[in-house]
Amino acid sequence: MWLNSSTRLAAATSALLLLSLAPSLAQSSAASQVSGLKLAGDKPIQIESDKLEVRQAENVAIFTGNVTVVQGPTLMKAGKMMV
């Protein structure tokens, strides 16, 4: 599903909102086992990728190709990220 730029912007904004809520929702022991990863819940999240697919019926955004996520001092890179 290919999206126009305004739809992509809305999807990216929604994905950023979901990611900003993730630190408060993911206070599990698995997350605490990752040393050196600091989440900055008060900082904005920037996501860049080669492609963005939004599946509205499933409430999922899929970033693929050179995915880079930056929040404060935290940098994550992946080939694919689902939010």
N, C-alpha and C positions, 0 to 999 in steps of 0.2 A: 504494500500500500504506500504510494508516494504521496507526499503532503506538500501543500503550498507553504510559503515562508511564514505566514501568520499562524497557521496550524502547527508548524514545527516549533515556533516560538512558544505557543501556548503549551505544547507537549513538554518542551524543555523546562519551562517554568514549573509545570506540575511535577516533573521528575525531580527538580531541585527542591521543591517543597517536601516531597516524600523523603528525599535523602537527608534533608535537614532534620526531619523527625526521627530518622533511623537511630541516631545515638541514644536518644531517650528511650526508645523502644527496645534496643538491643543491649541491655545490661546483663548479658548472660556470662557464664563462666568461660565459655569459648572465647568471647571477645576479650575478656580480661587476661587470657593466656597469651595474647599477641603482645609481645613487648616491643616498645619503640613506636607503636602506633598511637598517636594522640588525636582524638577527635575534638574539634573546636565547634561546638554546637551554636555558638554565637556568631560564627563567621559564615559568609556566603559560600556557596559551593559552585564551582565552575566545572562543567562537563563539556568536553570536546570529543567528537568522533567523526569518522568518515560518513557514517550513515545513521539515521534515526528512523525506527519503525515504531509506530504507536498502534497498539491494539486496544481500542477504547472499550470494546465489549468485555475484555479481560482485565482492564485497568492496568495495563503493562506498557512500559516504554522500553524498547530494546536498542541500545547503542552498540554499534559494531564497527570494527576497523579502527585501530589506533586510538582506543578510548583512553582519555586522560581525565582524571578527576582531581581537583585541587580544592582543599578546604584548609585555610590557614597554613600551618607548616606541613600538613599531610598531603602527599602525592601518591595517587594510585594509578597504575597503568594496566590495561587489559585489552584483549582482543574483542571481548564481548561483555556487556553488562546489562542486566535486566533490572528494572526498577518498577 
